[in-house]
Amino acid sequence: MISDVLVSTIDPVGRGGVYAMASELAHSLRQWGREPSFLYLSASQEDNLFPRSLLRRGRLWGAVAKSNRGLEGMAVGHVAAHFPSLTYIWWPYPVVRRYVGRFRGYVVLGGAVMGYTLATLNKPFWCWLSTLYQDELLAKIDMHSPDTEKMVNSRGVQAHLRQERFVLERAGVIAAISEHTAERVRVAYPSLASKVTVIPVPVDTELFRPANGLHPHPGTAESRRVIWVGRPEDPRKNVPLLLSAFQKVLAHFPNSRLTMVGTGVDRLAKMIEQFGMTHAVELQPAVTTAEHLADLYRQSSVFVLSSRQEGLGIVVHEAMSSGLPVVTTRCGGPEGAVIEGKTGYLVPLDDASQMADRLITLLGDSTASWRMGAQAREMAARQWARDAVSPKILNAFEKVCPSLLPS
C-alpha cells in the first residue's frame, strides 16, 4: 500500500458520522492501493492540553501519534478551552508542517474548518462536507436563550466562520454528503456553487442487510421493536422528543420495546426512569463494531430519528439498507432519503404526537411496514452501495490531484 493521501478531520469518536465517513473513504482508497493517513483534532481529554504543557510532557508541539481502529495518523492537542479561535490553526506547529508535507493528495472530512491548515499551506485538497459550521452551531444551542445572539457573534464563532469560508474558497471540490447540505452551501456561498457536488457516504450493503431477506412480522408483540442510534450528549439528537413519542407508543402497544444505541446512552437511565419506561427501553452503549450494529438493526422493526439537524443522517442509510422503514423528523439530510409513504415517514421537528402516530402505524400495519422496508432496501442498494459511490470519490481525487490515483 502507498501512503500518500492525508485526511484532515476531527477525532472520530464512537460509531458516529465522522467515523463512518473516514472508514468508508479509507475503504475506497485501499481498493486503489492507497493507505490513508489522518490528521486529527483530538477529542481525548489526555490530549486537550495547551501546547506548552504537551511540550513539558515530552510531546512535540501539541501533536502525538494516533491510531483509531485502523485509522493511523497524528492527533493535534485541543486548545479551545484557552483560545477558541485557534482551535483549527495547526500550521505553526513544526511537526504538523513536516507531517503534512509528506503527502501528495489531501481530503478535508466533516467540517470545512478542519482543513484550515491545509488551505493555509496551499495543499491540493477536496472537502467532503457533512454540514456547515453555522448550521451545526445553531442546532446545538437554545434558540430561545437570550445569550444566543451573543454566542453567534462571539469572536471564536466569527473566526471559525471566516476560516470555513477560507477553506471552501480554496477547495478544489466541495462534495456535500447530501443534497440538503449542498443546497445550504450554495445559499451561504453562492460564488462557490460551481464547485459543489454531492457524494453520499457509502453503505456496506452486504453487512447492513435484512435478516435472511425477511423481518419479524410487525403485528406480533415480539417484533414491535423500535431502534434509535446516536450520541445522546449532542443536543441536536433531541432525545427528549424520542422518549416522549415512545411513551405514547407504549400506551398503544404496551409490549413494544425501544433499543437505544450509542456511546453514553447508559447515562440516560435516570431520564428514562422519569418517563416510567425502564422496563421498555434497552440501552446499548458498548456497540463498537459495525457487525454488532447490523445485528441490532436486523432484530428491529422500525428505525426512528428524532434530531433537530442532520447533514445526512448516516444511520438512516444503514437502517434502510437493513430493510427497515424509517420515521424521522424533517431535520435536513434525511429528507432526501426518506420518501413519504414509500420508505418511511417524515414528521415535523419537536412533534412527539405525530412521531408516535407514525410509529404506531408501522408497528401495527404489517403490509405497510414490509412494503416500506423493501423499498428502503432497494433505494439503499441502488444509491448508496460502495460500488455506486466509489467512482464519485475517485472523480473528486482526479479533479484535485489527477496523477495520484489510477484512471
C-alpha positions in Angstrom: 0.0 0.0 0.0 1.2 3.5 -0.9 0.6 6.1 1.9 0.4 9.5 0.1 -3.1 10.7 1.0 -3.8 12.7 4.1 -7.2 13.2 5.6 -7.8 16.1 7.9 -10.7 15.7 10.3 -11.9 15.6 13.9 -11.1 12.5 16.1 -13.8 10.0 15.0 -15.1 9.1 18.5 -17.6 6.2 18.7 -19.5 5.0 15.6 -20.7 8.4 14.6 -20.9 10.1 11.2 -17.2 11.1 11.1 -16.1 7.6 11.7 -18.4 6.3 9.0 -17.0 8.8 6.5 -13.4 8.1 7.5 -13.7 4.4 7.4 -15.6 4.4 4.0 -13.0 6.8 2.5 -10.3 4.5 3.7 -12.0 1.5 2.2 -12.2 3.2 -1.2 -8.6 4.3 -1.1 -7.5 0.8 -0.2 -9.2 -0.5 -3.3 -6.9 1.7 -5.3 -3.8 0.6 -3.4 -3.6 3.7 -1.1 -3.4 3.6 2.7 -4.7 7.0 4.0 -3.2 8.8 7.0 -5.1 11.1 9.2 -4.6 14.4 10.9 -7.0 14.6 13.8 -8.3 17.3 16.1 -8.1 15.3 19.2 -11.2 14.6 21.3 -9.2 12.9 24.0 -9.0 14.6 27.4 -5.5 13.4 27.6 -4.6 15.5 24.6 -6.7 18.5 25.4 -3.8 20.5 26.8 -2.2 23.7 25.9 0.8 23.0 23.6 3.4 24.2 26.1 2.0 21.6 28.6 2.3 19.0 25.9 5.9 20.0 25.3 6.7 19.7 29.0 5.2 16.2 28.8 7.7 15.3 26.1 5.3 15.7 23.2 6.2 17.8 20.1 4.2 21.0 19.9 0.8 19.6 20.6 0.9 16.7 18.2 1.0 13.0 19.0 0.9 9.7 17.1 -2.7 8.4 16.9 -4.3 5.1 16.0 -8.0 4.9 15.9 -9.4 1.5 15.0 -7.2 1.1 12.0 -7.1 4.7 11.0 -3.5 5.7 11.6 -2.3 9.3 11.9 -1.4 12.2 14.1 -3.6 13.9 16.7 -3.3 17.7 17.5 -4.0 18.8 21.0 -7.2 20.8 21.5 -6.6 24.4 22.7 -10.3 25.5 22.5 -10.6 25.8 26.3 -7.8 28.5 26.2 -8.2 30.2 22.8 -11.3 29.1 20.8 -10.3 31.0 17.7 -7.1 28.9 17.5 -8.8 25.5 17.6 -8.1 24.7 13.9 -4.8 26.7 13.4 -2.2 23.9 13.5 0.1 25.0 10.8 2.5 26.9 13.1 3.5 23.5 14.7 6.7 22.4 13.0 5.9 18.7 13.5 2.5 19.3 11.8 4.1 21.1 8.8 6.6 18.3 8.3 3.9 15.7 8.6 1.6 17.4 6.1 4.4 17.9 3.6 4.9 14.1 3.2 1.7 13.6 1.1 0.6 14.3 -2.4 -3.2 14.3 -2.1 -5.4 15.7 0.7 -9.1 15.5 1.9 -10.9 17.6 4.4 -13.5 15.4 6.1 -16.5 16.5 8.1 -16.5 20.3 8.8 -14.7 22.6 6.5 -12.8 24.3 9.3 -10.8 21.0 9.7 -9.0 22.0 6.6 -7.7 25.4 7.7 -4.1 24.2 8.0 -4.2 22.5 4.5 -5.6 25.7 3.0 -3.0 27.9 4.7 -0.2 25.6 3.4 -1.7 25.7 -0.2 -2.1 21.9 -0.4 -4.4 20.5 -3.2 -7.5 19.2 -1.4 -11.2 18.5 -1.8 -13.7 18.8 1.0 -16.2 16.1 1.9 -18.6 18.2 3.9 -21.1 16.9 6.4 -22.6 20.3 7.5 -21.9 24.0 7.6 -20.4 25.3 10.9 -23.2 27.8 11.5 -25.9 25.2 10.9 -24.4 22.8 13.4 -23.9 25.6 15.9 -27.4 27.0 15.7 -28.9 23.5 16.1 -26.8 22.9 19.3 -27.8 26.0 21.2 -31.1 27.0 22.6 -32.7 29.4 20.1 -34.9 30.9 22.8 -31.9 31.8 25.0 -31.1 35.5 25.4 -27.4 34.5 25.0 -27.9 33.0 21.5 -27.1 36.2 19.6 -24.1 36.9 21.8 -22.8 33.4 21.3 -23.2 33.5 17.5 -21.5 36.9 17.4 -18.6 35.9 19.7 -15.0 36.2 18.4 -14.5 32.5 18.4 -17.6 31.7 16.3 -16.9 34.6 13.9 -13.3 33.4 13.5 -14.5 29.9 12.7 -16.9 31.2 10.1 -14.1 33.2 8.4 -12.0 30.0 8.5 -14.8 28.0 6.9 -15.1 30.4 4.0 -11.3 30.4 3.6 -11.2 26.7 3.3 -14.1 26.3 1.0 -12.8 29.0 -1.3 -9.5 27.1 -1.7 -11.0 23.6 -2.0 -10.8 22.0 -5.5 -14.1 20.3 -5.0 -16.8 20.8 -2.3 -18.5 17.4 -2.0 -21.6 17.6 0.3 -22.8 14.4 1.8 -26.4 15.2 0.9 -28.4 17.5 -1.4 -29.6 19.3 1.7 -26.0 20.2 2.7 -25.1 21.0 -0.9 -28.0 23.5 -1.2 -27.0 25.1 2.2 -23.5 25.7 0.8 -24.9 27.2 -2.4 -27.1 29.6 -0.4 -24.4 30.6 2.1 -21.6 30.8 -0.5 -23.2 31.5 -3.9 -19.9 32.3 -5.6 -18.7 28.8 -4.9 -21.8 27.0 -6.3 -19.9 25.7 -9.4 -17.6 23.7 -7.1 -20.4 22.0 -5.2 -21.4 18.4 -5.9 -23.0 15.6 -3.8 -21.1 12.5 -2.7 -23.2 10.5 -0.2 -21.5 8.3 2.4 -21.3 4.8 1.1 -23.0 1.9 3.0 -21.7 -1.6 3.2 -24.9 -3.1 1.8 -23.6 -6.7 2.3 -23.1 -6.1 6.0 -26.2 -3.9 6.6 -28.8 -6.3 5.1 -32.2 -7.7 6.1 -32.2 -10.8 8.2 -32.4 -13.6 5.6 -34.3 -11.2 3.4 -37.1 -11.0 5.9 -38.1 -9.2 9.0 -40.2 -10.3 12.0 -43.9 -9.8 11.5 -44.7 -6.3 12.9 -48.1 -7.5 14.1 -46.6 -9.6 16.9 -45.5 -8.4 20.3 -42.1 -9.9 19.9 -41.4 -7.8 16.8 -42.6 -4.4 18.0 -39.1 -3.1 18.4 -38.0 0.4 17.6 -34.3 1.3 17.2 -32.6 4.6 17.6 -28.8 5.2 17.1 -26.9 8.3 18.1 -24.9 10.3 20.6 -27.2 11.4 23.3 -24.8 14.1 24.6 -25.3 16.0 21.3 -28.4 18.2 21.9 -29.2 18.0 18.1 -30.2 14.4 18.6 -33.2 15.6 20.7 -33.6 12.6 23.0 -36.5 14.1 25.0 -38.6 14.1 21.8 -37.8 10.4 21.2 -38.8 9.4 24.7 -42.0 11.5 24.7 -43.0 9.8 21.4 -42.2 6.3 22.6 -44.1 6.9 25.8 -47.2 7.4 23.6 -46.3 4.3 21.6 -46.2 2.3 24.8 -49.7 3.4 25.7 -50.9 1.9 22.5 -48.6 -1.2 22.4 -47.6 -2.0 26.0 -45.3 -4.8 24.8 -43.3 -2.7 22.4 -39.6 -2.0 23.0 -37.1 0.7 22.2 -33.4 0.0 21.7 -31.1 2.9 22.1 -27.6 2.5 20.7 -24.6 4.8 21.1 -21.8 5.8 23.4 -23.3 7.4 26.5 -26.8 6.0 26.3 -26.3 4.4 29.6 -26.3 7.9 31.2 -29.9 8.2 30.1 -31.2 5.7 32.6 -32.5 8.3 35.1 -34.3 10.3 32.3 -35.9 7.0 31.1 -37.0 6.2 34.7 -38.6 9.6 34.9 -40.7 8.7 31.8 -41.6 5.4 33.6 -40.1 3.3 30.8 -37.2 1.5 32.3 -38.9 -1.9 31.6 -39.4 -1.0 27.9 -36.0 0.6 26.9 -32.9 -1.4 26.2 -29.6 0.6 26.4 -26.7 -0.5 24.2 -23.7 1.8 25.0 -21.0 -0.7 24.0 -21.7 -1.3 20.3 -18.1 -0.9 19.0 -18.3 -2.8 15.7 -20.4 -2.4 12.6 -21.3 -6.1 12.8 -22.9 -5.7 16.2 -24.9 -2.7 15.0 -26.0 -4.5 11.9 -27.3 -7.3 14.1 -29.3 -4.9 16.2 -30.9 -3.4 13.0 -31.9 -6.9 12.0 -33.6 -7.5 15.3 -35.7 -4.4 14.9 -38.9 -3.5 13.1 -38.7 0.3 12.7 -35.9 2.9 12.8 -36.5 6.3 14.4 -34.6 9.6 14.2 -35.5 12.5 16.5 -32.9 15.0 15.5 -33.2 18.8 15.1 -30.5 18.9 12.5 -28.6 16.4 10.4 -26.3 17.0 7.4 -27.1 13.5 6.2 -28.1 11.0 9.0 -25.8 8.1 8.0 -27.7 5.8 10.4 -30.8 6.4 8.3 -28.9 4.9 5.3 -27.7 1.9 7.4 -31.2 1.2 8.7 -32.7 1.5 5.2 -30.0 -0.9 3.8 -31.0 -3.3 6.6 -34.6 -3.2 5.3 -36.2 -1.0 8.0 -38.8 1.6 7.3 -37.8 5.0 8.9 -39.7 7.6 10.9 -37.6 10.8 11.1 -38.0 14.5 11.8 -37.6 16.9 8.9 -34.1 17.8 10.1 -32.2 18.2 6.8 -30.3 15.4 5.2 -32.7 12.6 6.0 -35.4 14.4 4.0 -33.6 13.4 0.8 -33.5 9.7 1.8 -36.9 9.1 3.3 -39.7 9.3 0.7 -43.0 9.9 2.5 -45.2 6.9 2.5 -42.7 4.8 0.5 -39.6 4.3 2.6 -41.0 5.8 5.8 -42.5 8.9 7.2 -41.3 12.5 7.8 -42.6 14.4 10.8 -42.2 18.0 12.0 -39.5 19.0 14.4 -40.5 18.5 18.1 -43.8 16.9 17.3 -43.9 13.9 19.6 -47.6 13.1 18.8 -47.1 12.8 15.1 -43.9 10.8 15.6 -45.8 8.4 17.9 -48.7 8.1 15.4 -46.3 7.1 12.6 -44.5 4.6 14.8 -47.8 3.1 15.8 -48.9 2.9 12.2 -45.8 0.9 11.2 -45.7 -1.3 14.3 -49.3 -2.3 13.7 -49.6 -2.4 9.9 -47.6 -5.4 8.6 -48.3 -4.6 5.0 -47.1 -1.0 5.2 -44.0 -2.0 7.2 -42.9 -4.8 4.8 -43.5 -2.7 1.7 -41.6 0.3 3.0 -38.8 -1.8 4.3 -38.4 -3.5 1.0 -38.4 -0.1 -0.9 -35.9 1.3 1.6 -33.5 -1.6 1.0 -33.8 -1.2 -2.8 -33.1 2.5 -2.6 -30.1 2.0 -0.4 -28.6 -0.7 -2.7 -29.1 1.5 -5.8 -27.9 4.8 -4.4 -25.5 4.3 -1.5 -23.8 0.9 -2.1 -20.0 1.2 -2.2 -19.9 0.3 -5.9 -22.3 3.2 -6.6 -20.4 5.9 -4.6 -16.8 4.9 -5.1 -16.5 6.3 -8.6 -17.7 9.7 -7.3 -14.9 9.7 -4.7 -12.3 8.7 -7.4 -13.6 11.6 -9.6 -13.1 14.1 -6.8 -9.4 13.0 -6.4 -9.0 13.1 -10.2 -10.1 16.7 -10.3 -7.8 17.9 -7.5 -4.7 15.7 -7.9 -5.1 13.8 -11.2 -1.8 12.0 -11.0 -2.5 10.5 -7.6 -4.8 7.6 -8.4 -5.2 5.1 -11.2 -7.5 6.0 -14.1 
